[in-house]
Amino acid sequence: MTDDTTGLVLFTVTVAAVATLIILPPGVAAAYALARWRGPGRGLVDTVLALPLVLPPTAVGLVLLELLGRNGPLGRLLDAVGVEVVFTPGAVVLASAVMAFPLLVRSARSGFEEVDPRLVAVARTLGDSRARAFFRVTLPLAWRGVAVGALLAFSRALGEFGATVLVAGNIPGRTQTLSLAIFQYTQLGQDAQALRLAGVAALLAFVAVYATEGLTRWRGRRVRA
């Protein structure tokens, strides 16, 4: 690979990894709450969290742009403290995180739903607090679902395009990821370069999806056992 391609790959992988790490704590918390919550409004919350999966990515990017732009509510707040997000690498991470979040939540929730509540109740009767029982019993038993969700989120972040191009732009050396570079080279008629980058992207996606499928199959065997 050339230096430019290596830089693109490193930036894309770094963005996907950082986005996944950022959404991991709130994603696990949301998944656990949805798995245990049986009250009214659960379906509504679940639907709202899943919206990035079904909305056009450009629509999500437009919402982020309106919120974080200079005239947006969050944009004015960030501007007051001297922080700029739009058209920065941070915007790439944010867009990737928002688009990947539902995949993490859905998979982690199924992992928590497989945990027998009686095991948690036993831990509570032995003196564990709710938080201690979560970290000692619930999370270790549900970790495969969480791990699958994290891998799915990472895979989704690797290929994010629509939301990113609106909120972060396509600035070479600053906000350009593999998917954005492929689009740019295609627009310029440099199909050979675009195909080469598409091959690199396909290899990264294959590794991520293969790891996810392997962990999913292992999780399935453990559950049946």
C-alpha positions in Angstrom: 0.0 0.0 0.0 1.1 3.6 -0.6 1.5 6.0 2.2 -1.7 7.7 1.3 -3.6 4.4 1.4 -2.0 3.4 4.7 -3.0 6.8 6.2 -6.6 6.3 5.1 -6.7 2.8 6.5 -5.2 3.9 9.8 -7.6 6.8 10.1 -10.6 4.8 9.2 -9.8 2.0 11.6 -9.0 4.5 14.4 -12.3 6.3 13.9 -14.2 3.0 14.0 -12.4 1.9 17.1 -12.8 5.2 18.9 -16.5 5.4 18.0 -17.1 1.9 19.3 -15.3 2.6 22.6 -17.3 5.8 23.0 -20.7 4.2 22.6 -19.8 1.1 24.6 -20.8 2.4 28.1 -24.0 4.1 27.1 -24.9 1.3 24.7 -24.4 -1.4 27.4 -26.5 0.7 29.9 -29.3 1.2 27.3 -29.3 -2.5 26.4 -29.5 -3.6 30.0 -32.3 -1.1 30.8 -34.3 -2.3 27.8 -33.7 -6.0 28.7 -35.0 -5.5 32.2 -37.6 -2.8 31.7 -41.1 -4.1 31.3 -43.0 -0.9 31.9 -44.9 1.3 29.4 -42.9 3.2 26.8 -40.3 0.5 26.3 -41.3 0.0 22.7 -41.2 3.7 22.0 -37.7 4.0 23.5 -36.5 0.9 21.6 -37.9 2.4 18.3 -36.2 5.8 18.8 -32.9 4.1 19.5 -33.2 2.0 16.3 -34.0 5.0 14.0 -30.5 5.4 12.7 -30.8 1.8 11.3 -33.8 2.7 9.1 -33.4 6.4 8.4 -31.2 7.4 5.4 -27.7 8.1 6.7 -27.9 11.5 5.0 -31.0 12.4 7.1 -29.1 11.5 10.3 -26.1 13.6 9.1 -28.4 16.5 8.4 -29.9 16.3 11.9 -26.4 16.3 13.4 -25.3 19.2 11.2 -28.4 21.2 12.3 -27.6 20.4 16.0 -23.9 21.0 15.9 -23.6 23.8 13.3 -22.9 27.4 14.4 -26.6 28.2 14.5 -27.7 24.9 16.1 -28.4 24.6 19.9 -25.4 22.4 20.6 -23.2 24.3 18.1 -23.8 27.6 20.0 -23.0 25.9 23.3 -19.8 24.4 21.9 -18.8 27.7 20.3 -19.2 29.4 23.6 -16.5 27.2 25.2 -14.3 27.3 22.1 -15.0 23.8 20.8 -15.6 23.1 17.1 -16.9 19.8 15.9 -18.4 20.2 12.4 -15.9 19.4 9.6 -13.3 18.0 12.1 -12.1 14.5 12.8 -14.4 14.6 15.9 -17.4 14.9 13.6 -16.3 11.7 11.7 -16.2 9.9 15.1 -19.5 11.3 16.1 -21.3 10.4 12.9 -19.9 6.8 13.0 -20.9 6.5 16.7 -24.4 7.5 16.1 -24.9 5.2 13.1 -23.3 2.2 14.9 -25.1 2.7 18.3 -28.3 0.8 17.5 -26.4 -2.3 16.4 -24.5 -2.4 19.7 -27.7 -1.9 21.7 -29.7 -4.6 19.9 -27.1 -7.3 20.2 -26.2 -6.5 23.8 -29.8 -6.4 24.8 -30.3 -10.0 23.5 -27.3 -11.0 25.6 -28.7 -9.5 28.8 -32.1 -11.1 28.0 -30.5 -14.5 28.1 -29.2 -14.1 31.6 -31.4 -15.9 34.2 -32.7 -13.3 36.6 -32.7 -15.9 39.4 -28.9 -15.9 39.3 -28.9 -12.2 39.9 -31.4 -12.6 42.7 -29.2 -15.2 44.4 -26.2 -12.7 44.2 -28.4 -10.0 45.8 -29.5 -12.4 48.6 -25.8 -13.0 49.3 -25.2 -9.4 50.0 -24.2 -7.9 46.6 -25.5 -4.5 45.7 -27.3 -4.0 42.4 -24.2 -2.6 40.8 -22.0 -5.4 42.2 -24.4 -8.1 41.0 -24.3 -6.5 37.5 -20.5 -6.6 37.2 -20.1 -9.9 38.9 -23.0 -11.9 37.4 -25.0 -10.2 34.7 -22.2 -8.7 32.6 -19.9 -11.8 32.6 -22.9 -13.9 31.5 -23.9 -11.5 28.8 -20.5 -10.5 27.5 -20.7 -12.5 24.3 -23.8 -10.5 23.2 -22.0 -7.3 24.2 -18.9 -8.4 22.2 -20.9 -9.3 19.1 -22.6 -5.9 19.4 -19.3 -4.1 19.6 -17.9 -5.9 16.6 -21.1 -5.1 14.6 -20.8 -1.5 15.6 -17.1 -1.4 14.6 -18.0 -3.0 11.3 -20.7 -0.4 10.7 -18.4 2.4 11.6 -15.8 1.2 9.1 -18.1 1.8 6.2 -20.0 4.9 7.3 -20.5 7.4 4.6 -23.8 9.3 4.4 -23.9 10.9 7.8 -20.1 11.6 7.8 -20.0 13.4 4.5 -22.7 15.9 5.7 -21.4 16.6 9.2 -17.6 16.2 8.6 -17.2 16.8 4.9 -14.7 15.0 2.7 -11.4 16.8 3.5 -8.3 14.8 2.4 -5.9 14.3 5.3 -8.4 15.6 7.9 -11.9 13.9 7.7 -11.6 11.6 4.7 -12.2 7.9 5.4 -11.9 5.0 3.0 -15.5 5.2 1.9 -15.2 8.9 1.3 -12.0 8.5 -0.7 -13.6 5.8 -2.9 -16.5 8.2 -3.6 -14.1 11.0 -4.5 -12.0 8.9 -6.8 -15.1 7.7 -8.5 -16.3 11.2 -9.0 -12.9 12.2 -10.5 -13.0 9.2 -12.9 -10.1 7.5 -11.3 -11.7 4.1 -11.2 -8.5 2.1 -10.8 -7.7 3.9 -7.6 -11.3 3.7 -6.4 -11.3 -0.1 -7.0 -8.0 -0.5 -5.2 -9.4 1.3 -2.1 -12.6 -0.7 -2.4 -10.5 -3.9 -2.2 -8.9 -2.7 1.0 -12.2 -1.7 2.4 -13.6 -5.2 1.5 -10.7 -6.9 3.2 -11.3 -4.9 6.4 -15.0 -5.6 6.3 -14.4 -9.3 5.7 -12.1 -9.5 8.8 -14.6 -7.7 11.0 -17.7 -9.6 9.8 -15.8 -12.9 10.0 -14.9 -12.2 13.6 -18.5 -11.3 14.3 -19.9 -14.4 12.7 -17.4 -16.6 14.6 -18.3 -15.1 17.9 -22.0 -15.3 17.1 -21.7 -19.1 16.3 -19.7 -19.7 19.5 -22.3 -17.8 21.5 -25.1 -19.9 20.0 -23.3 -23.1 20.9 -22.8 -21.9 24.5 -26.4 -20.9 24.8 -27.7 -24.3 23.5 -25.3 -26.1 25.9 
